[in-house]
Amino acid sequence: METIRQIAFVCVGRAVGFGTLAIACIMLSFAFSPPTAFRAGALLALIMAGILILKAHYAGRQQPKHTEVWLYLEDGLRPRDAEARRRFAGVLRETYGRFAAGALAAACCMFFVSVVLVATGLETESIGLVVAR
């Protein structure tokens, strides 16, 4: 079961890594306004966490043969009976959940940074607006 857990971690981690790269590119496109960039990153990280939570929820209903983890497993390690499939789904659920928790933590941190940047007045200065007080 430990081999399945390692392979699941690599497969889900790679997918999350590509999603994170996309989020970073979108944040970079908002470089003119750092608070907006962090808000966009937080929102997209929340969406990613939601998708991972849904994947974790439906992991038990998914056939093991239709997962990427199945492709990387050797024939002897592939689940054959109902109990092995249940444990396989549990490993996938745990892995998706772990990455969802990380994405949620990242989203909270980015929201916090955005709030701090707005509180310091950086948002109006970064886009060139002059606010009379």
Number of C-alpha atoms within 10 A of each C-alpha: 12 8 11 21 17 13 18 25 19 14 17 17 15 12 11 19 12 11 15 17 12 14 20 16 13 16 22 15 11 16 14 14 18 20 27 18 21 26 21 21 26 26 18 21 24 19 16 21 25 16 14 23 19 15 17 23 16 13 21 18 10 13 12 21 11 9 14 13 21 19 13 14 15 10 10 7 13 19 19 11 8 9 10 15 17 16 15 24 21 16 22 27 21 17 22 26 19 17 20 25 16 14 23 20 16 17 24 17 14 21 20 16 17 22 16 13 17 15 11 10 13 15 19 14 12 13 11 9 9 8 8 4 3
